[in-house]
Amino acid sequence: MYYHNNRKSCGNRPMNKRIPLAVQEVQEQYTVALQKLYEKNDLESIFFLRIATETGLRMRDIYDLKPSEIVVRKIHKKSLKTGKYEDYPLISEETGRIAEQLVERQGRFFSRDYQYYMTKIKRQFSDPNMKLLYIVSYKRTVGKRIM
């Protein structure tokens, strides 16, 4: 069965096209989301967002991360997708401190389900077209830190 995607927009309804964001917009959205999460003192979501930004880990891999897999700011983890150990960049000292605080408080990084963090972080972006995946893919393709 074939689907033709040559349909026209009905009135003011937008087409199903992905709107790419510029690098500067991604950086600004990251900063805005991080500031809002710090205001709410939601360390788990802050940790999730910072790990995604600093390492480029897949979201499911971040959620599956265990305290024993972070050794001196280095992540030693098998990817859930490939089943292989990948070479991830070092996390920042601030992210390491947040990780330590979470482990001291609750013995693990995340206490809620995966979808909670995805939704919570997405709601912090001021641009409705912004996705957490843009931050992760930016880190993978460009290889620079967003900050």
SULLIN-V152592 format. One record per residue. N is the residue number from 1. PSI is psi in radians with two decimals (none if undefined). D_FIRST is the distance of its C-alpha to the first C-alpha in Angstrom with 2 decimals. Layout:
N:PSI:D_FIRST  N:PSI:D_FIRST
//
This chain:
1:2.36:0.00  2:2.51:3.78  3:2.32:6.78  4:2.19:10.06  5:0.59:13.03  6:0.46:15.58  7:2.70:16.87  8:2.75:20.60  9:2.45:22.71  10:1.81:24.06  11:-2.20:27.79  12:0.10:28.98  13:2.22:25.94  14:2.64:25.20  15:2.84:21.94  16:1.11:20.15  17:2.44:21.88  18:2.28:24.01  19:1.91:27.59  20:2.47:29.46  21:2.55:32.98  22:2.79:35.95  23:-0.75:37.88  24:-0.65:40.78  25:-0.70:38.67  26:-0.77:37.30  27:-0.73:40.91  28:-0.73:42.14  29:-0.67:39.55  30:-0.81:40.45  31:-0.76:44.12  32:-0.83:43.66  33:-0.75:41.71  34:-0.72:44.28  35:-0.75:47.18  36:-0.69:45.81  37:-0.63:45.27  38:-0.65:48.81  39:-0.63:50.18  40:-0.14:48.64  41:0.72:49.84  42:1.48:46.53  43:-0.61:47.14  44:-0.79:44.05  45:-0.65:41.67  46:-0.80:43.91  47:-0.78:43.74  48:-0.86:39.93  49:-0.74:39.64  50:-0.70:42.37  51:-0.76:40.95  52:-0.72:37.53  53:-0.78:39.33  54:-0.51:41.86  55:-0.47:39.87  56:0.28:36.19  57:2.59:35.41  58:2.62:32.02  59:-0.73:32.33  60:-0.60:31.89  61:-0.64:34.51  62:-0.81:36.86  63:-0.55:36.58  64:-0.06:37.22  65:2.35:40.25  66:2.66:43.54  67:-0.56:47.07  68:-0.23:47.92  69:-0.06:45.20  70:2.00:47.01  71:2.00:50.18  72:1.03:52.35  73:0.17:49.59  74:2.35:47.31  75:2.16:44.10  76:1.64:43.77  77:2.46:40.43  78:2.39:37.63  79:2.38:34.24  80:-0.47:31.98  81:-0.85:29.00  82:-0.40:30.71  83:0.19:33.63  84:2.72:36.06  85:2.26:38.96  86:2.78:38.30  87:1.81:41.03  88:2.58:41.11  89:2.83:43.69  90:2.54:46.69  91:2.78:46.49  92:2.88:49.13  93:-0.66:52.36  94:-0.76:51.46  95:-0.65:48.23  96:-0.69:50.32  97:-0.70:52.81  98:-0.73:50.12  99:-0.77:48.78  100:-0.73:52.35  101:-0.75:52.89  102:-0.73:49.78  103:-0.68:50.80  104:-0.71:54.35  105:-0.84:53.24  106:-0.01:50.59  107:0.00:50.34  108:3.04:46.73  109:-0.72:44.71  110:2.32:42.30  111:-0.13:43.17  112:3.08:40.12  113:2.85:36.44  114:-0.81:34.03  115:-0.50:32.39  116:-0.82:35.88  117:-0.67:36.56  118:-0.79:33.25  119:-0.77:33.80  120:-0.78:37.53  121:-0.73:37.21  122:-0.62:34.47  123:-0.31:36.75  124:-0.34:39.53  125:2.43:37.80  126:-0.35:38.96  127:2.12:35.87  128:-0.32:32.81  129:-0.14:30.51  130:2.39:32.26  131:2.63:30.65  132:-0.53:32.47  133:-0.55:29.94  134:-0.70:31.35  135:-0.78:34.75  136:-0.79:33.63  137:-0.57:31.62  138:-0.76:34.58  139:-0.69:36.88  140:-0.72:34.79  141:-0.77:34.37  142:-0.69:37.77  143:0.22:39.79  144:2.78:42.35  145:2.46:43.47  146:2.02:42.64  147:none:45.90
//
